[in-house]
């Protein structure tokens, strides 16, 4: 979870608009997707760590996606209210 949630600022803090309105670069997308895939495979199969159930990994992925969306809406609301502060 720590690795997935640490990628959220990469997507949300790079622009004042919603993160889906300004697509990140190809390499950032590929590296993020690859990182999530590799770490999920390692964690679910118990490689270099204790195995984590796949259902829990999926739940964490969904929770991180919800956090990403909520964080983005808070960010855009703050930019609208306090444009001179940023």
N, CA and C of each residue as an Amber inpcrd file, in Angstrom:
protein
   258
   0.8280000  -1.1900000   0.0000000   0.0000000   0.0000000   0.0000000
   0.8690000   1.2490000   0.0000000   1.9610000   1.2080000   0.7470000
   2.8080000   2.3910000   0.8180000   3.3510000   2.7530000  -0.5580000
   3.7200000   1.7790000  -1.3400000   4.2660000   2.0590000  -2.6670000
   3.1910000   2.6240000  -3.5820000   2.0120000   2.0560000  -3.5410000
   0.9370000   2.5440000  -4.4100000   0.5090000   3.9410000  -4.0290000
   0.3640000   4.2000000  -2.7370000  -0.0870000   5.5330000  -2.3280000
   0.9960000   6.5800000  -2.5270000   2.2570000   6.1610000  -2.5880000
   3.3120000   7.1480000  -2.8140000   3.3590000   7.6060000  -4.2650000
   2.6650000   6.9260000  -5.1710000   2.6300000   7.3450000  -6.5610000
   1.5160000   8.3560000  -6.8260000   0.6190000   8.5380000  -5.8980000
  -0.4770000   9.4800000  -6.0750000  -0.0010000  10.9090000  -6.3070000
   0.9670000  11.4230000  -5.5400000   1.4110000  12.8030000  -5.8150000
   1.9630000  12.9910000  -7.2270000   2.5400000  11.9570000  -7.8030000
   3.0260000  12.0730000  -9.1770000   1.8860000  12.4290000 -10.1270000
   0.7370000  11.8650000  -9.9010000  -0.3970000  12.0920000 -10.7950000
  -1.1650000  13.3610000 -10.4550000  -1.2670000  13.7000000  -9.1760000
  -2.1440000  14.8130000  -8.8040000  -1.4580000  16.1620000  -8.6940000
  -0.1960000  16.2120000  -8.3580000   0.4140000  17.5070000  -8.0580000
   1.0560000  18.1890000  -9.2570000   1.0260000  17.5860000 -10.4170000
   1.7460000  18.1650000 -11.5450000   0.9730000  19.2500000 -12.2860000
  -0.2940000  19.4480000 -11.9940000  -1.0750000  20.4570000 -12.7010000
  -2.1970000  20.9790000 -11.8100000  -2.7080000  22.1450000 -12.1570000
  -3.8240000  22.7200000 -11.4070000  -5.1580000  22.0700000 -11.7690000
  -5.2280000  21.4940000 -12.9410000  -6.4800000  20.8650000 -13.3920000
  -6.5810000  19.4500000 -12.8270000  -7.6790000  18.7660000 -13.1610000
  -7.8190000  17.3600000 -12.7610000  -6.7300000  16.5380000 -13.4250000
  -6.2950000  15.4770000 -12.7530000  -5.1630000  14.7080000 -13.2680000
  -5.4720000  14.0430000 -14.5980000  -6.7410000  13.7660000 -14.8660000
  -7.0700000  13.1070000 -16.1350000  -7.1150000  14.0900000 -17.3060000
  -7.0420000  15.3840000 -17.0230000  -7.0400000  16.3910000 -18.0880000
  -5.6340000  16.6730000 -18.6270000  -4.6140000  16.2540000 -17.9120000
  -3.2420000  16.4290000 -18.3890000  -2.4980000  15.1070000 -18.1970000
  -2.4050000  14.3660000 -19.2560000  -1.8350000  13.0250000 -19.2090000
  -0.3310000  13.0840000 -18.9220000   0.1440000  12.2140000 -18.0140000
   1.5840000  12.1640000 -17.7670000   2.3190000  11.5470000 -18.9520000
   3.6050000  11.6390000 -18.9450000   4.4150000  11.1020000 -20.0280000
   4.3430000   9.5880000 -20.1220000   4.7140000   9.0790000 -21.2900000
   4.6630000   7.6410000 -21.5560000   5.5260000   6.8610000 -20.5630000
   6.7140000   7.3670000 -20.2560000   7.6240000   6.6400000 -19.3750000
   7.1050000   6.6000000 -17.9400000   6.4780000   7.6720000 -17.4860000
   5.9030000   7.6640000 -16.1410000   4.7560000   6.6720000 -16.0590000
   3.9080000   6.6440000 -17.0780000   2.8050000   5.6700000 -17.0950000
   3.3170000   4.2380000 -17.1170000   4.2930000   3.9720000 -17.9940000
   4.8410000   2.6140000 -18.0960000   5.5510000   2.1820000 -16.8160000
   6.3270000   3.0700000 -16.2460000   7.0510000   2.6970000 -15.0250000
   6.1020000   2.4970000 -13.8510000   5.0610000   3.3040000 -13.7500000
   4.0770000   3.1390000 -12.6700000   3.3060000   1.8320000 -12.8240000
   2.8530000   1.5460000 -14.0440000   2.1210000   0.2990000 -14.2810000
   3.0190000  -0.9170000 -14.0330000   4.2550000  -0.8440000 -14.5000000
   5.1910000  -1.9500000 -14.2800000   5.4940000  -2.1580000 -12.8110000
   5.6760000  -1.0650000 -12.0770000   5.9470000  -1.1530000 -10.6500000
   4.7880000  -1.7970000  -9.9070000   3.5750000  -1.3580000 -10.2000000
   2.4020000  -1.9190000  -9.5400000   2.2580000  -3.4020000  -9.8700000
   2.4910000  -3.7700000 -11.1260000   2.3770000  -5.1740000 -11.5260000
   3.4310000  -6.0450000 -10.8400000   4.6730000  -5.6160000 -10.8710000
   5.7540000  -6.4190000 -10.2820000   5.5770000  -6.5670000  -8.7760000
   5.3070000  -5.4730000  -8.0950000   5.1420000  -5.5310000  -6.6430000
   3.9170000  -6.3730000  -6.2730000   2.8420000  -6.2800000  -7.0460000
   1.6540000  -7.0980000  -6.7720000   1.9490000  -8.5840000  -6.9460000
   2.6990000  -8.9300000  -7.9800000   3.0640000 -10.3370000  -8.1980000
   3.9570000 -10.8400000  -7.0770000   4.9550000 -10.0450000  -6.6940000
   5.8390000 -10.4500000  -5.6030000   5.0530000 -10.6400000  -4.3070000
   4.1760000  -9.6910000  -3.9980000   3.4240000  -9.7510000  -2.7440000
   2.4160000 -10.8960000  -2.7340000   1.7310000 -11.1200000  -3.8330000
   0.7100000 -12.1760000  -3.8390000   1.3150000 -13.5790000  -3.8470000
   2.5440000 -13.7080000  -4.3530000   3.2000000 -15.0190000  -4.3860000
   4.1720000 -15.2290000  -3.2310000   4.3210000 -14.2570000  -2.3790000
   5.1910000 -14.4040000  -1.2190000   6.6670000 -14.4140000  -1.5610000
   7.0510000 -13.7110000  -2.6020000   8.4560000 -13.6320000  -3.0050000
   9.0880000 -12.4390000  -2.2860000  10.1320000 -12.6980000  -1.4960000
  10.8580000 -11.6960000  -0.7110000  10.0140000 -11.0720000   0.4040000
   8.8600000 -11.6340000   0.6750000   7.9900000 -11.1360000   1.7410000
   6.9350000 -12.1950000   2.0310000   6.1950000 -11.9900000   3.0900000
   5.1020000 -12.9030000   3.3940000   3.9810000 -12.6720000   2.3820000
   3.3690000 -13.7570000   1.9070000   2.3130000 -13.6520000   0.8880000
   1.1100000 -12.8740000   1.4220000   0.5690000 -12.0410000   0.5560000
  -0.6230000 -11.2590000   0.8670000  -1.7450000 -11.7690000  -0.0320000
  -2.9250000 -12.0160000   0.5270000  -4.0300000 -12.5180000  -0.3050000
  -4.3530000 -11.5680000  -1.4590000  -4.6780000 -12.1350000  -2.6070000
  -4.9760000 -11.3230000  -3.8010000  -6.1720000 -10.3980000  -3.5860000
  -7.1400000 -10.8670000  -2.8160000  -8.3100000 -10.0260000  -2.5430000
  -7.8970000  -8.7670000  -1.7710000  -6.9660000  -8.9130000  -0.8460000
  -6.4790000  -7.7480000  -0.1050000  -5.7050000  -6.8040000  -1.0240000
  -4.8810000  -7.3550000  -1.9070000  -4.1500000  -6.5100000  -2.8610000
  -5.1070000  -5.7410000  -3.7620000  -6.1590000  -6.4110000  -4.2280000
  -7.1550000  -5.7470000  -5.0690000  -7.8740000  -4.6540000  -4.2780000
  -8.1940000  -4.9270000  -3.0230000  -8.8570000  -3.9260000  -2.1770000
  -7.9800000  -2.6960000  -1.9740000  -6.6810000  -2.9180000  -1.7830000
  -5.7550000  -1.8070000  -1.6130000  -5.6620000  -0.9960000  -2.9000000
  -5.6410000  -1.6750000  -4.0330000  -5.5990000  -0.9730000  -5.3110000
  -6.8400000  -0.0940000  -5.5000000  -8.0000000  -0.6080000  -5.1580000
  -9.2470000   0.1640000  -5.2440000  -9.2160000   1.3380000  -4.2640000
  -8.7320000   1.1030000  -3.0460000  -8.6510000   2.1780000  -2.0570000
  -7.7120000   3.2910000  -2.5380000  -6.5990000   2.9150000  -3.1480000
  -5.6590000   3.9180000  -3.6670000  -6.2710000   4.7110000  -4.8150000
  -7.0510000   4.0500000  -5.6620000  -7.7210000   4.7570000  -6.7510000
  -8.7440000   5.7540000  -6.1910000  -9.4710000   5.3560000  -5.1530000
 -10.4340000   6.2660000  -4.5210000  -9.7190000   7.4520000  -3.8730000
  -8.5940000   7.1720000  -3.2340000  -7.8020000   8.2480000  -2.6300000
  -7.2910000   9.2000000  -3.6980000  -6.8460000   8.6770000  -4.8130000
  -6.3590000   9.5030000  -5.9120000  -7.4460000  10.4620000  -6.3890000
  -8.6570000   9.9520000  -6.5690000  -9.7590000  10.7920000  -7.0320000
 -10.1360000  11.8400000  -5.9790000 -10.2360000  11.4230000  -4.7130000
 -10.5970000  12.3700000  -3.6520000  -9.5360000  13.4520000  -3.4890000
  -8.2830000  13.0510000  -3.5250000  -7.1750000  13.9990000  -3.4140000
  -7.2020000  15.0080000  -4.5600000  -7.5290000  14.5440000  -5.7440000
  -7.5740000  15.4220000  -6.9020000  -8.6960000  16.4510000  -6.7820000
  -9.8620000  16.0330000  -6.3080000 -10.9670000  16.9800000  -6.1500000
 -10.6580000  18.0220000  -5.0700000 -10.0010000  17.6170000  -4.0000000
  -9.5960000  18.5730000  -2.9630000  -8.5840000  19.5650000  -3.5400000
  -7.6200000  19.0540000  -4.2990000  -6.5970000  19.9240000  -4.9020000
  -7.2190000  20.9610000  -5.8290000  -8.1120000  20.5430000  -6.7200000
  -8.7030000  21.5000000  -7.6560000  -9.5900000  22.5140000  -6.9270000
 -10.2730000  22.0790000  -5.8740000 -11.0910000  23.0110000  -5.0950000
 -10.2120000  24.0520000  -4.4070000  -9.0810000  23.6290000  -3.8740000
  -8.1610000  24.5760000  -3.2410000  -7.5720000  25.5490000  -4.2530000
  -7.2310000  25.0660000  -5.4240000  -6.7040000  25.9590000  -6.4580000
  -7.7430000  26.9950000  -6.8760000  -9.0250000  26.6360000  -6.8890000
 -10.0710000  27.5940000  -7.2480000 -10.2620000  28.6290000  -6.1490000
 -10.2150000  28.1820000  -4.8900000 -10.4560000  29.1030000  -3.7700000
  -9.2480000  29.9940000  -3.4930000  -8.0470000  29.4600000  -3.6030000
  -6.8420000  30.1900000  -3.2510000  -5.8640000  30.2530000  -4.4080000
  -6.2330000  30.8430000  -5.5210000  -5.3600000  30.8110000  -6.6830000
  -4.0400000  31.5420000  -6.4840000  -4.0340000  32.5990000  -5.6950000
  -2.8120000  33.3570000  -5.5050000  -1.8320000  32.6450000  -4.5640000
  -2.3070000  31.7270000  -3.7530000  -1.4280000  31.0430000  -2.7880000
  -0.5570000  29.9850000  -3.4540000  -0.9410000  29.5490000  -4.6390000
  -0.1960000  28.4890000  -5.2930000   0.4120000  29.0430000  -6.5390000
